[in-house]
Amino acid sequence: MVSCHWLSDASIAVYVSLRSILMVEFLGLNRLTSAFGLVTLFQGISSYIGAPIAGSLFDHTGSFDVSFYFAGATIALSGILCLPLRRIARWQQGREEQAGAPSNQGQDGSSLTGNSDINYSLVSQQETVL
């Protein structure tokens, strides 16, 4: 039981620590605040309606098994819906570049959405101000 608890905590820690990094990678730094607000909004809505749905399923079935299966199915569905996000983000970035819209690039032209590109110019500018 303790090992399941540790696995659960490690999984939650990975999600919390990577959430904003993934938002910047998929949506860009300029959309981070809006994306973070929407994610927090939907987390709040799901927390608000999750317990009543589980209670309703228990009332109809007389068992919490269906509630746990439903919760697991919705978590699995959310994971499946996240699978094409990287491809969609690349498609959107290419579409914006073709239309001449500003891309998610830093002041020195380095991409803020790439996997290996890191924009150190912002860090160095902050250090010189301090």
Backbone hydrogen bonds, N-H to C=O, Kabsch-Sander energy under -0.5 kcal/mol:
donor,donor_aa,acceptor,acceptor_aa,energy
5,H,1,M,-1.8
6,W,2,V,-2.4
7,L,3,S,-2.3
8,S,4,C,-2.3
9,D,5,H,-2.5
10,A,6,W,-2.6
11,S,7,L,-2.1
12,I,8,S,-2.1
13,A,9,D,-2.4
14,V,10,A,-2.0
15,Y,11,S,-1.9
16,V,12,I,-2.6
17,S,13,A,-2.4
18,L,14,V,-2.0
19,R,15,Y,-1.3
20,S,16,V,-0.5
22,L,18,L,-2.7
23,M,19,R,-1.9
24,V,20,S,-2.1
25,E,21,I,-2.1
26,F,22,L,-2.6
27,L,23,M,-2.8
28,G,23,M,-0.6
28,G,24,V,-1.4
31,R,28,G,-0.9
32,L,29,L,-1.1
35,A,31,R,-2.4
36,F,32,L,-2.8
37,G,33,T,-2.1
38,L,34,S,-2.2
39,V,35,A,-2.5
40,T,36,F,-2.3
41,L,37,G,-2.3
42,F,38,L,-2.5
43,Q,39,V,-2.1
44,G,40,T,-2.2
45,I,41,L,-2.3
46,S,42,F,-2.3
47,S,43,Q,-2.1
48,Y,44,G,-2.1
49,I,45,I,-2.2
50,G,46,S,-1.8
51,A,47,S,-0.7
53,I,49,I,-1.8
54,A,50,G,-2.4
55,G,51,A,-2.7
56,S,52,P,-2.4
57,L,53,I,-2.5
58,F,54,A,-2.1
59,D,55,G,-2.4
60,H,56,S,-2.1
61,T,57,L,-2.1
62,G,58,F,-3.2
68,F,64,F,-2.2
69,Y,65,D,-2.6
70,F,66,V,-2.6
71,A,67,S,-2.4
72,G,68,F,-2.6
73,A,69,Y,-2.4
74,T,70,F,-2.3
75,I,71,A,-2.0
76,A,72,G,-2.5
77,L,73,A,-2.5
78,S,74,T,-2.1
79,G,75,I,-1.8
80,I,76,A,-2.3
81,L,77,L,-2.4
82,C,78,S,-1.0
83,L,79,G,-0.6
83,L,80,I,-1.0
85,L,82,C,-1.4
88,I,84,P,-2.3
89,A,85,L,-2.7
90,R,86,R,-2.1
91,W,87,R,-2.2
92,Q,88,I,-2.6
93,Q,89,A,-2.3
94,G,90,R,-2.4
95,R,91,W,-2.2
96,E,92,Q,-2.4
97,E,93,Q,-2.2
98,Q,94,G,-2.0
99,A,95,R,-1.7
100,G,96,E,-0.6
100,G,97,E,-0.5
101,A,96,E,-2.1
105,Q,103,S,-1.8
106,G,110,S,-2.9
109,G,106,G,-1.4
112,L,104,N,-2.3
113,T,104,N,-0.5
120,Y,118,I,-1.1
124,S,120,Y,-2.4
125,Q,121,S,-2.1
126,Q,122,L,-1.8
127,E,123,V,-2.0
128,T,124,S,-1.8
129,V,125,Q,-1.4
130,L,126,Q,-1.7
